[in-house]
Amino acid sequence: MKLLDKDVVYYPGEPREGVRPYCFPREKNSCIERLLTKDETAVASWSYRNNKHAGASTGTLPGAKGLYLAVRSANAVYGVVGICLEDGFLPAFDESILNAMLNEAALALEKEQSTEDKNRARLQIRQEQLRSNLLRSISHDLRTPLTSISGNSGMLMQQGDNLSADQKQKLYEDIYDDSVWLYNLVENLLSVTKIENGSMELKQQPELLEDVISEALSHIRRRLRGHKIQVHLEDEFLMAWMDAKLIMQVIMNIVDNAIKYTPEDSHIDISAKKLGDRIYINIADDGQGIPDDRKEKVFDLFYTGEYQAADGTRSMGVGLSLCRSIVEAHGGKLEVRDNVPKGSCFLFDLKAEDVGGDNFPETAGKA
């Protein structure tokens, strides 16, 4: 606009009535409103649809107040530039400079469009891979607990009268444990799906960390197999901003992972302390640990590694990937470190509640 000393408008995409373009009026004696009429919009639209120049000083619709130039590449039109011409023409030098600028702009827009198309295709491929992996994993990993539930319930129905009270109780416990495993699996899969399609809503509010940890542990006590869990909080009144249900899912997944991959009678320690405006939660075990070259891989979706769980089951590799996504949605980080002298530590952080403050964390909302 400064180069030409004329009023200029730009339509990103096809000009339509009722859609106001970007306006760049000249500093003095602006007449840009002349380019915003219904007739001028129609000329700009013709230029876009036909990929040609139109309006003043051209052979197409020369009665228009403005000269309209399509911002175009070899394969597409990205917008239209309109220039108010009171004297009826644009000097040849100015027109050549303008065309060169529009060509450069078209190349930049073409590159940006190409990048968006590639990202869209990449996202689509990732979603298809996710669906494929989910179906494959579900068909494989659901078979074992479903078979167990079916077999145990069948035995209770057919031979219940011949079983002792202890035998029945053991079958009931196995059925319950398998059903809880299936429930947690479905919760994880639903959360992964919501995160992948961007529909997860965080319902954050200040929560007492001790209560959240206690509630999470209450859901996995039956699966401890002799594991000893200890909780050490720097302050019993530690409060953090969180979606309690999702953070419970994080704690349950990490602790459940520790139970699966450590021997019976292993120790699991959960600790938390406040540093600045963050609360750091550490979940440590004294198992065999994780090699350095696999520390980041354990957070990959569907990564299960080469280790079989201590109870002989196999994991779908969803839990830790989901945990990292949930923590990051809360504005924190989740990482794994070596425990000393042996084992692993999973450390993540949340925004501490400022007692007496009313500020809601900026990370609240969609994941």
Beta strands, then each sheet from edge to edge (+ up, - down):
strand 1: 8-12
strand 2: 22-24
strand 3: 54-55
strand 4: 66-72
strand 5: 77-84
strand 6: 205-208
strand 7: 228-233
strand 8: 239-242
strand 9: 267-275
strand 10: 278-285
strand 11: 334-338
strand 12: 344-351
sheet 1: 2+ 1- 5+ 4- 3+
sheet 2: 6+ 8-
sheet 3: 7+ 9+ 10- 12+ 11-
end
